[in-house]
Amino acid sequence: MTKGTVKAKVHPVFTQRLDQLAQVAEQNAKVLKAEEDFRLWLIPKNLSAKDLFDIPNLHKQDFDRTEINTNYVECFKEASAMGTVADVISLKHQIDYVAAEERAFRFRHASVCRCIGHMGARRFFQGTGPLFEYIKFVEEKTIQAGGVE
């Protein structure tokens, strides 16, 4: 078995999100201790959308995962120069973390109608669709594939 080539890095968009979250958390902790007067609202610093209802552009810059996704794909491009398992784990974590923060941000700034629409569609699919059976199927196949030599 050959060892993979390290191809991953900690991407700036991930680092920026963590740094800003730490700053806001520190400020909000001071508010709870009455050391500061007001709580910060978490609005990403580099948000390119001029309006919080500019839905198509809301993710640009602060939540753009294009570079991380490209890096993830690079780990699988050549069979002779695959990335490491650690690369895949780290990049997937970075992608998922930034995506989860984007979803939370969008939800916090969505209209009531939009939130109800998302909730209704999600609940309908979870209750009537094959989602959970598909998730089980993927996990079983992933485990089986890991045992193949």
C-alpha positions in Angstrom: 0.0 0.0 0.0 1.4 3.4 -0.9 1.3 6.5 1.2 -0.8 9.4 0.0 0.7 12.8 -0.8 -0.4 15.7 1.5 -2.5 18.0 -0.6 -4.7 19.8 1.9 -4.3 23.1 3.7 -6.3 25.2 6.2 -8.2 27.6 3.9 -8.5 31.3 4.5 -12.3 31.3 4.4 -12.4 28.7 7.2 -9.8 30.6 9.3 -11.6 33.9 8.8 -14.9 32.5 9.9 -13.3 31.0 13.1 -11.5 34.2 13.9 -14.6 36.3 13.5 -16.7 33.9 15.6 -14.1 34.1 18.4 -14.1 37.9 18.3 -17.9 38.0 18.5 -18.0 35.4 21.2 -15.5 37.4 23.3 -17.5 40.6 22.9 -20.8 38.9 23.8 -19.2 37.2 26.9 -18.2 40.7 28.1 -21.8 41.9 27.7 -23.0 39.0 29.9 -20.4 40.1 32.6 -21.6 43.8 32.2 -18.2 44.8 30.9 -19.6 46.0 27.6 -22.9 47.6 26.7 -24.1 45.9 23.6 -24.2 42.5 22.0 -22.7 42.1 18.5 -24.8 40.7 15.7 -22.8 38.2 13.7 -22.6 39.8 10.2 -19.6 38.5 8.3 -17.0 41.3 7.7 -16.4 40.5 4.0 -20.1 40.0 3.0 -20.4 41.2 -0.6 -24.2 41.4 -0.7 -25.4 44.9 -0.1 -28.7 43.7 1.3 -29.4 40.7 3.5 -32.3 39.8 1.2 -29.9 39.6 -1.8 -30.2 35.8 -1.6 -28.1 34.8 -4.7 -25.1 36.8 -3.5 -25.3 36.3 0.3 -22.7 33.6 0.4 -20.0 35.3 -1.7 -16.6 35.9 -0.1 -17.3 35.0 3.5 -19.0 31.6 2.8 -17.5 30.8 -0.6 -16.2 27.2 -0.5 -15.0 27.0 -4.1 -11.3 26.9 -3.2 -11.9 24.2 -0.5 -14.0 22.1 -2.8 -11.4 22.3 -5.5 -8.7 21.2 -3.1 -10.9 18.3 -2.0 -11.3 17.1 -5.6 -7.5 17.4 -6.1 -7.1 14.7 -3.5 -8.7 12.2 -5.9 -7.5 13.3 -9.3 -4.7 10.9 -9.9 -4.6 7.4 -8.6 -0.8 7.5 -8.4 -0.8 10.7 -6.3 -3.9 10.5 -4.1 -4.3 12.8 -1.1 -4.1 11.4 2.4 -7.1 10.3 4.5 -6.2 13.2 6.8 -6.5 15.6 3.8 -10.0 14.3 3.1 -11.1 14.5 6.7 -9.8 18.0 7.2 -11.1 19.4 3.9 -14.5 17.8 4.5 -14.6 19.3 8.0 -13.8 22.8 6.6 -16.4 22.5 3.9 -19.1 21.3 6.3 -18.2 23.9 9.0 -18.4 26.9 6.6 -21.6 25.5 5.0 -23.3 25.0 8.4 -22.4 28.6 9.4 -23.8 29.9 6.1 -27.1 28.0 6.6 -27.4 29.4 10.1 -26.7 32.9 8.8 -29.2 32.6 6.0 -31.8 31.3 8.4 -31.3 34.1 10.9 -31.8 36.7 8.1 -34.6 35.0 6.2 -38.2 36.3 6.1 -40.8 34.4 8.1 -42.4 33.1 4.8 -39.0 31.8 3.6 -38.3 30.0 6.9 -41.8 28.4 6.8 -41.2 27.3 3.2 -37.8 25.7 4.0 -39.1 24.1 7.2 -42.2 22.7 5.4 -40.2 21.3 2.5 -37.6 19.7 4.8 -40.2 18.1 7.1 -42.1 16.8 4.1 -39.1 15.2 2.5 -37.8 13.8 5.8 -41.2 12.3 6.6 -42.2 11.0 3.2 -39.0 10.6 1.2 -36.4 7.9 1.2 -33.8 10.2 2.9 -33.0 8.0 6.0 -33.0 4.8 4.0 -30.5 6.4 1.6 -28.3 7.6 4.4 -28.2 4.1 5.8 -27.4 2.7 2.3 -24.5 5.1 1.8 -23.0 4.3 5.2 -23.2 0.5 4.6 -21.6 0.9 1.1 -18.9 3.2 2.5 -18.0 0.6 5.2 -18.0 -2.2 2.6 -15.8 -0.2 0.2 -13.3 0.4 3.1 -12.7 -3.4 3.3 -11.8 -3.9 -0.4 -8.2 -4.4 -1.2 
